[in-house]
Amino acid sequence: MTDDLAVFDATAQATLVRDGTATARELVDAALARIDAVNPELNAVIHRRDARARAEADAGPPDGPFRGVPILVKDLDGTLGGEPLHLGNRMLRDLGHVADHDSYLFARLRAAGCVIVGKTNTPELGLLPTTESHAYGPARNPWDLARSPGGSSGGSAAAVAAGMVPVAHGGDGGGSIRIPASACGLFGLKPTRGRVSLGPDDGEAWAGLVARHVVTHTVRDSAAMLDVLAGAAPGDPYSAAPPVRPFADEVGADPGALRVGVMSTRAPAGLVPVAPACTAAADDAAALLESLGHTVEFASPAPLDDLALLVHFATVLAASTAYDVRKLGAVAGRDLTADDVEPVTWAQSEAGRAVTAAAYLDAVESLRAWSRRMAEWWEPAAGPADPTGGFDLLLTPTMTRPPAPLGEIRGDDADGAIFAAAPYAAFTVPFNVTGQPAMSVPLWWSDDGSTDLPIGVQLVAATGREDLLVRVAAQLEAARPWIDRRPPMHA
């Protein structure tokens, strides 16, 4: 068996098991040793499954595409039967709350042969684009320990970036896969709404804003994982149309000559300034795409500048938080007070309790109407003279700033946390609203004077077109490989 498993992606590790070079137990033992080596500094993994993971590896995982591959799952965005489920909340931690069943997503990971070795750190209820809960403390970015790995899938991203495991589960309600991928130099794809089931516990989450998938080093791992996770499950309210062929088959496929719009110098609605490093990252990616034969022009959908989007998004987020806090109370068997959650959670919940049914439905339907206007930009143009449609992709920075310093976005700041979060989610939130597939690609590193920091770029396709994103991502990965870029804190 190779001594350097930390640099193997999940596809390569599965191949080692398949051809007999390594056993599932060897892969699991090596992953647990890597967690021992770097997690004390990073605080990315908060629940360990050492004994159970070893027993599952010894028993022989199912003969799926990722047989024997160790994976971490987030302590949010799904239940893992028999394991803690704390959602970044101190009360659930102190109660020792344990889930009694697997989510469909986690069951599919197991059926694919993955061995779950632990659960990762998250912000409380996934509300913030950083991972600094009062329950478990901050997860740290392996590129710079004074910075956040993003959120809400920050623990997962830090663990993959540091080489603990090759792939980890994530969820994305406002950028929570793409933001950590950008902050940690990883590939992160948010699928189309309805592509991956949220069941059995959720039909929709946050009125359809939430999607779930993974963070990875390589495009091929992300595509193959999407093949594992995609597809309707019993009782789903809707599902995305199935792909023409497996997403893994799109890796290396020719995307053709695409029309790409670029938005690099200003955030939607001019909400916050865009840092020069983030503009440079997007402009560099635009030049790379042009060198690969695509047509690139500065253009973006006009509805992105509609500030009403933020008002309606805030209404849905507040109402959804109130609902989630009520569910926490059901676990505790009592009504919660402000002492049971972080101040920003309580403030959002209080705001949500004041939202009337009519106001909530108005917000949801307004977001749907806004999404229809957005979708027109990706529709075929009316003719050669029509500049308003017919784009294949939109390119933006993933975030408007480099990875956040720890402490900049604080859950104890009831009034300011959401505003502090805005620079990190300004480019990502709109595509949770539309439900379109969007990805963060690690093509740029910025020197802040002491260390290189990853700066991701976001590419967005039309609804259902993950196949196109995978083709383009693989093309970019081949043109400018990032797999060998490793942070200072690495196993």
C-alpha positions, 0 to 999 in steps of 0.5 A: 500500500502507498504511504502517501494516501493524503494526496490521493483523491477518492477515485484513486483510493477506491481504485486501490481497494478495487485492485487489491493494493489496499484494504478498506481498513488500511484506508480508514486507519490512515485517515484516522491517523491523519485526523489525529495529526492535524485536527487538534490545530484545525478543529474541523472534526468534532465527532469521531467514529473510530471504532465503528468505522474500523468495524464497518471497514473490516466487515466489508463495505458495499461494493460500490464506486467508492468502496472503502473510501473514508469520508466525513459528514457535516453535523448538519444537513442530514442525520446519521443514525446512532451518531450525535446530531448537534447542528452547532447548538450548545443545548443539543450538545449538552443533551447528548442528542443522537439521531435515530436514522440515516438521511437518504443522502448518508444512506446513499454514501454508505451504499456506494461503499464510503466509510464515514469516519466522523462528523465535522464542525458547523455554525449554529443551524448553518446561518453564517458563512463561517464555522465558529459556533459557541458549541464547538469553537472555531474551525481553522483554515489550513491555509492560515490558522487565523482565518475561517474555512468558511461556512457552513460546511467549513469543517468539511472543507478544512478537513479535505484541504488538510488531507484528512479525507479526500471528500466530505459532505456539505450543504448549501443554503446561501453559498455553504458549499461554494464559500468553504471551497473558495476559502480552502482551495477546493472544488465545490459544486452546488447541484440544481434544486431537487437533484439530491434528495433532502429526505426523509426529514425535509421536503424542502429546506429554507423554502428550497434554498438548500442543496446538498452535495460534497467538497472535493479536490478533483472534479472527477470526485465531485461528478462521481459523487453526484452520480451516487447522490442524485435521484428522487427518493420516495416522497420528494416533492419534486426532483431535477430531470435526470441527466442524459448520461452519468455526470462522471462521463462528462469529465473530459468531454468537450464543452464546445465553444461557450458564451460566458458573461463576466461580473467581476468588479461589482457585487450584485446591487453594488451591495459591497465592494469587491476586493482587488484580489477577487476581481483579479481572480475572476478576470484571470479565469475569464482570460483562461476561458477565452484562451480555451476557445470560449467567447467572454464578455462583461455581462450579467443578468439585470435582475441581480441588481434588484434589491428586493431580492434581499428583502424577500431572502431575509424574510424566508431566512428569518421564518425558516430560522424560527421554524428550526428553533421550534424544532430544537424546542421539540427535541428539548421538550420545552419552549426555548429561550434566548439562552438556548441559542446564539444571539444571531439565531435568536434575533433571526428567530424572533424576526421570523416569528413576526412574519405573517403567513401572507408575508411569507408566501409573498416572499416565496412567490416574489423569489420565484418570479425573480428567478423566472426573470433571471432564467431568461439570461440563460435562454437562447437569444431572440436573435444576433442583435439581442444582447440580453440572453443566450449565455451559457455561463456566468462567471463571478468571484465566489466571494467579494473578499479573501477568506474571513479573519476569525472573529469577523462574523460572530454569532454573538453579534445579534445585530451585525452578524448578517451584515458582516456575512454579506461580503462572503455570500453576495455572489452565492445567495442569488443562485440558491434562490434560482436553484441553478447549479453553481460551482466554485473553482480554485484557480487563483491564490493571492499573496496577503504578505505572509501566506498564499490564500485561495480565491475561488471563482464561481461559474453558474449554468442554467437549471439542470446543466451540471453536465456543462459545469462538469465539462468546463470545470474539467477543462479548467482543471486540465489547463491549470491543475490545482491538485498539487496546491497544498496548504501549510497545515496538511497531513 
